[in-house]
Amino acid sequence: ACLFFPRQIQNTHTGLDLSVPEYQEIHGKMMSGHVEYHIVVVTRLAAFKSAKHKPEDVVQFMVSKKYSEIEELYQRLVARYPQAALPLLPRKVLFVGESDICERRAMFNDIMKFISKDEDLATSPELLEFLGTKSPTAIDFKGKNIPDDKEKEEEENEALDFFKEEKTPDLISQLSSMENAKTGEEEEEEEEEDLDPLGIIRY
């Protein structure tokens, strides 16, 4: 959910500010758990807005990401934009202590600030996907990423037609007809026994 935010964008040339002010330790079962780093996004980019927002509106929201998710974004950006000299990624260690987590948060903060200042990185499909927008290929930076009403209507009509065409078998009438057939057979047998008490016909 995007919230209106009164402050001004610091990176006016990219329209995006990123920071990692805090982290949260998530504890799981049997001594398991992980750390989530809170990334605060302040932006006026259309990709992060709904149809209700105006072009000049500034929105703020937060996403929580694990080390592995930030590392994946980092590697994708390095591969696609080798010319961008990104700050160093925190090293991987087997056991992470409180000091390591604090150090990682500070380093992630530097990386995010660097990304938000670079025009290519700030609007890259990799970053937009990482921050939770729709499929990068479907994003229209002018904010026209609204589904076509006509297509939606056609899809709904198709769904309705499907249910109309599909004739649901009347189970009650089927069961009753089976019961009638069964009772008819029993009556027929009784009649035969009445006419032939010695069972000669059946024999």
Disulfide bonds with the S-S distance in Angstrom:
none
